Amino acid sequence: MITEEQVRSALVPVSDPEIGLSIVELGLVRGIEVADEGKKVNIKLTLTSQMCPLGPEIMAAAHGAVQKLDGVEDVQLDLVWDPPWDPRRDASDDAKAYLGIWE
């Protein structure tokens, strides 16, 4: 059965093309639910901005990455905006360093 961690690992190579970092490292993956013995995966995802011109590309890449996992038959992506993405709160320490955020 597919696990949440396997889904998250599959999403690591998906990057925000404008920033060049993984959507996982940026904290854009807000939630992962695996159901029906791993056949169905629902991902809550946000973007760095509601005006992100590459949003459809990022979402398509995320969908494709998870769809490739053995046993997954249905992938649903839900775009969420609440709370808005904040790199100081959401990004990993490595991503913050790359972005020049020092707290």
Sequence and secondary structure as in RCSB ss.txt:
>XXXX:A:sequence
MITEEQVRSALVPVSDPEIGLSIVELGLVRGIEVADEGKKVNIKLTLTSQMCPLGPEIMAAAHGAVQKLDGVEDV
QLDLVWDPPWDPRRDASDDAKAYLGIWE
>XXXX:A:secstr
   HHHHHHHHTT EETTTTEETTTTT EEEEEEEGGGTEEEEEE  S TT TTHHHHHHHHHHHHHTSTT  EE
EEEE  SS   HHHHS HHHHHHHT   
